[in-house]
Amino acid sequence: MTDRMVEIRNMVRGNISIKKPEYGINLKWSTFNQPRKIPFSLLE
């Protein structure tokens, strides 16, 4: 069974980062409207 993915987009004109080492998340966006996909199980 494949894991569901969630797409998160940068909706501002600046750098965005999400750092949560306890959940294994370290995401960075640098451009407007840039998508990133992460497993739904991390957001649950």
Long-range contacts (C-beta under 8 A, 24 or more apart in sequence): 3-39, 3-40, 3-41, 4-39, 4-40, 4-41, 5-37, 5-38, 5-39, 5-40, 6-37, 6-38, 6-39, 6-40, 6-43, 7-35, 7-36, 7-37, 8-35, 8-36, 8-37, 8-38, 9-33, 9-34, 9-35, 9-36, 10-34
